[in-house]
Amino acid sequence: MVGRRRLGRDFGRLWAAYAVSAYGSGLGFGALPLIAVLALHASPAEVAALSAVGPAMGALVALPLAPWVEFRRKRPVMVAMDLVRCAAMATIPVAYAFGLLGFVHLLVVSAVVAAAKIAFNAAGGAFLKALVPPDDLLVANARFESTNWSSIAVGPPLGGAATGLFGPVVTVAADALSYLLSALGIAAIRGREEDPRPRPAGARPLRAGALLDGWRHLLGDPALRALYLNQILVSGLIMATEPLLAVLLLRRLEFPPWQYGLAFALPCLGGLVGSRLARRAVARFGRPAVFRTAGTLRAVWLIGLAFVRPGVVGLVTVIAVKLAIVVNMSLYTPVLATYRLERTPKHLVARTLTAWSVGQQASTALCTALGGLLATATGPRTALTVAGLLILATPPLLPRRDRVTPRTAPEPAA
């Protein structure tokens, strides 16, 4: 059983810190756009900009941080990024209390949090690879995945209730506190890290070319390149459907808000199923089969959202389609995360994960913007249909069986 495998006290502390942060972020999911609407009376264009431009700006800010993260001990970087996110989010309730909150403030916070998240995840992946034995990486990633989906299932409904009872900034304050608690949990990890700085001392880790080393590794490896291109397209198209589906359900089909919340939260419980099956599926069928099967099944269901109708049948359709997507995503993602770490040498992990996150975030922002433009011109159902058809072209990008084998690369000379 995946849940019974013991990975040590230090991993337990890391997992607990991740869980606190994930549930805090789940509680505050969508809080910034909500504040923009309720407190600042932002226009639809401003809300869209907050959802797309802020994270895109964050990706640009995070890019030059990658070499800096690579050549430093990862645990202090993770603590620092948690504290940065805590401080950034905490400025919102303070500014709101003094009547100083503005849209530009929210945009800056969105960018800072996005950049810090990318840097944190890059450091966290490298730290996990050093902390956990190779045979246990899939178990560890599956646990993170299950925590992520459970936080999405539970957090937004509770956050919505808290917003209704206590006002629009309470969930932001809770999210800020969760980052502080996460930083304390990571700081409590006792294991000593190896110094990642290259030798000899005259090496130049911050040379201009170091910014692109992550992409060179991803695009130079046939298997990783295929998985990377597949992932940025699939995630971008799936995420682009969320605002389209909200408009279709709430405005066009007049679903009550509680039904929309149920359609969003209930399928996320499928993430607990898929993540727990990941290790067993790889052991029984092999990683190539999991990539091909789960990678295909997470894509083929999206077109179903274009056929949603009013009433109970429509609600069940949305839940069933999203449940099928989530189960396969949560099975596929920890296998992908583990394989990506195995195939990346430790001196490139932070830069590779940063490149991966930046590309995925940019794809999501672009697809969301294009989907919004198409929906404005033709309607949300047409835009959902286009997204569902485009994603059907992604499974051929999954790597062939003969390329899905671990690869090692030489590290810099000591």
N, C-alpha and C positions, 0 to 999 in steps of 0.2 A: 504493500500500500504506500502511495506517495506520501500521505499525511503522517505515517508512522516513522519515516526515515529521519534520523537525527543528524543534524548538520553542525552541531556545536553551539556553544553559548554565544560566541561572537556573531554567528549568523542569526541567532535568535534575536539579538539586540538590533541588528541591522533590519531584520524583517519587521520587528515591532516598530522601529522608527519609520519605516516605509508605510506601515499600516496607519499609524497616527497621521502622517502627512497625507496619505491617500484619502482617508475618511474626512479630514479637514477640507481637502480640495473638493471632495464629493459634496460636502455640505455647502461649500461656496460655489458649486458649479453654476455657471451662468450669472454669477452675482454682478459682475461689472456691467454687462448689458442691461441687467435689471435695474441697477442703480442709475445708469444713464437714462433709462426710460422714466423711472418713477421719481427720481430726485432732480434730474437735470432736464427732463422733458426733451430728450434728444430726438432728432429726426431719424427716420429709417436709414438714411444714408450714413448718419453718424454711428448708429448702432452697428451697421454692416462694417464700417471702417474699424470700429473697436474690435470686432471679432476677427477681422482679416489683416488689417494693416498693423495693429499692435504686435501680434505674433510674428509677422513678417519682419518688422523692425527688430524684434528680439532675435530672430535668426541671424540677421546681419551683425548685430552686436556680439552674438555668441561665436561667430566664425573666427575672429582673431584670438579668442580665448583658448581655442583648442590646443595649440602648442604649449601655452602656459599651463593648462591642466595636465597635459601629457607628462611634463617633466617636473612635476611636483607630487608629493605624497597625496594620495587621493582622499584620505579621510579628512584632513583639514580643509581641502577644497570643498568637500560635501558639506561640512559644517558651515563654512563661509557662505556657500550658496543658499543654504537654508536660512541663515541669518539675514542675507540680502533680501530673500523673498519675504521673510517675516517683517523686516523694516519697511519694505515697499508697500505691502498690504496694510500695515498698521497706519500708514499715513492717510488712508482713505477715511476711516472713522474719525480720526482726529480732525482732518480738514472739514468733514461733514459737520462735526459738532460745532466748529467755529464759523460755519457758513462760508468756507473758502474753497469748497470742492468744485472743480470745473471739469469739462470734457477733456481738455489737454492733459490734466492730471491723471485721469483714468487711462488715457492712451499711453502715457509714459509708464505708469505702473504695469500696464499690460505688456509693454515691451521689455521692461526690466525683469518681470517674473518669467516671461518666455525665455529670455537669454539665460537667466540663472537656472531654469529647469533643464535646458540643453546641457549646460556645463555640469550640473549636478548628475544628470544621467550618464554623461560621458565618464565622469570620475567614478560613478557608482558601478558601471559595467567593468571598468578596469579593476576596481577594488574587489568586486565579486569574483572575478577570475582568479585573483590572488588568494582570496579568502577560502574558497570552496574547492575541493578536489575536482578534477575534470569529470569524473564519473557522476558527480552530484550536481553539476551545473544545470541539467535539465530539471531536476527536482526543485532546485532553488528558483529557477525562472518560472516554473509552474506555480509555485507558492506566491510569488509576486503577482503573477497574472490573476490568480483567483482572488487575491486581495484587491486588486484593481477593479475587477468587475463587481465584487460585492460592495465596494465603496460607491460605485456608480449606481447600483441598484438601491442602496439605502440612503445615500447622502442627499441627492436632489429633492426627494419628497420631504425629508426632514428639514432641509434648507428652505424649501418653499413654505412649510408651516411656520418655521422660525421667522422668516421674513414677514409673513402675515401678522404674527403676534408682536414682534419687537421692532420692526422697521427694516429698511433695505440694507443697512450696513452691518447687522449683527453677524451674518454668516462670513463676511469679510474678516471681522475681528476673530472669529473662530478659526478661520483658515490661517490667519497670521499666527495665532497661538499654536496651531498644529505644526508649523514650520519650526517654531522655537523648541517644542517638545521633541521633534525629530532631530534637531541639532544636538540636543542634550543626549538623546539615545545613541547617536552615532559617536559622540565624544566619549561615551562610556565603554566603547569597544576597546578591549585591552591589547589585542594583537599588535605587534610592531611591524610596520611596513618597511619593505626594502626601499632604499633611496633610488628613485627612478631617473635621476639625472645622468645623462650619458658621460662616459669617460673617453678620452681625456678631458680635462677641465676646459681646454680650448675649443671644444665642440660648440657649435652655434645652434641651439635648439629652436631659436626664434627667427631663423632665416626666413625670408619671404616665401620660399618654396614649401616651408613646413605647413603653411596654411592649406595647401592642396594635397598633402600626403594622404589624407584620409580618402579623398576621391580617387587618387591614383591607385590606392589599394583596392577600393571597391570596383572601379571600372577596369582594372587590370586583371582581376580574377574572374574567369568566365562564370563560375557558379554564383559568386556574390553579385556580380553585375546583373545577372538575370533576376536574382531574388530582389535586388535593390530596385530595379526598374519596375518589376511587378508590384512591389510594396508601395512605392510612391504613387503609382497610378491607382491601385485598389483603394488605399487609404484616402487619397484625395477625392476620389469619386464617391466613396461611402460617406465621408464627412460632408461633402457638398450637398448631400440629400437631406441633411438634418433641418436646415432652415426652410428648404422647399417643402418638406413634409409638415413642418409646423404651420406654414401658411395654408397648405392644402387641408389639413385636419381642422385647424382652429377657425379659419376664415371661410373657406369654400364649403367644407362639409359640416361646419358648425358643431364639431365635437366639444363637449364640455371640458374645461381644463383638467378635471380629475381623470377623465378618460385618456387625455393626451399624456398626462404624467404616468398613468398605468402602462400605456403603450411604450413609453420610454424606459421605465424602470424594470418592469417584469421580465423582459427578455434578457436583461443583464444577469439574471440569476443563471442563465445558461452558461455564463462564463465560468461558474464554479464547476459545471459538468465537464466542459471541454478541457480546462486546465488540469483537472484531475486525471483525465484520460491520456494526457500527452505522453507521459513516460511509458505507460502500458502499450499505447499505439506504436511508439517507436520500437519497443522491445519485440512486439509481435509481428509488425508489418515492415519495419525498416523506415529510416528517415526519408528516403526518396519517395516512397509510397505516401507517407504522411504529407510531404510537400505537395505532391501532385493532387492527391484526393482532397485534403482539407483546403489547400490553396485554390482549387477549382470550386469547391462547394461554397466557400465564403463569397464567391463572386456571382454565382448563377442566380441567386435568389433576389438580388436587388431590383430586378425588373418588376417583381411582384408589387412593389409599392406604387407603381403607376396605375394599378387596377383597383385601388382601394375605393370602396363605396360607403355611403353613410350607414349609420346604425351599428348594431352589434356585429354583423358580418364583417363590416369594414374594420372594426376594432380588432376582431379575432385575426383578420388577414394581416394587419400591421404587426401584431404580436407574433404571429407564426413566422412571418418573413424575417423579422428582426431576430427572433430566437434562433432560427437556422443560421443566420449570419454570425451571431455572437458565439454560438457553440463552436463553429468551425474556426472563427478568428481566435478564440481562446485556446483551441487545440493547436493551431498553426503557430501562433506568436511565440510561445516559450521554446518551441522546437527551432524556430528561426533565430531567436535571440541566442540560444545555446550554440547553434552552428556558426553564427557570426563571430562569437567569441572564440570558438575553437579554431576557426580559420584565420583569425587575425593575430599576428604576433604581438606580444605584450607591449612593445615599444610603439605600437600604432593604435592601440585600442581606443584611447580617448579621442584621437583625431578621426578615426574611422566612425565611431559612434556619433561624433559631432556632425560629420559630413552626412551621415544617414539621417539624423534628426533635422538638419537644416533643409535637406532635399525634401523630406517628407512634409515639413511644415510649409515650405514654399509651394509644394504641389497642392496641399490642402487649401492654402490661401487663394491660389490661382483658380482651382476648380470651383471653390465656393463663389468667387467673384464672377466667373463665367456662368455658373449656374444661376446666380441671381439676375444677371443680365438677360439670359435666355428666358427665365421665368417671367421677367418684366415684359418681355416682348411677346411671349406665346402662352404663358400660364405655367403654374407649377407642375401640373400633370405632364405636360410635354417635356419640361426640363427633367423630371424624374424618369421619363421614358428614355430620353437621350442618355442619361447617366447609366441606366440599366443596360442599354445596348452597348455602350462603350466599354463597360467593365467586362462584357463577355469576350472581349478581345485580349484580356490579360492572361488567362491561363497558359497560352502557348509560350509566354515568357518564362515560365517556371523551368528550372534546369533539368536536363536529362539525367537519367540514372547514373551514367558513367562519369558525370562531373560532380556528383554530390559525395565527395570524399574529403576528409580533413586535409588541409594543406598547412605546412609550416613555412615561415619565411625567415631568412637570416636577420638577426638583430644587429644594431650598430656595433662596430668593434669596440671592445672595452679598453 
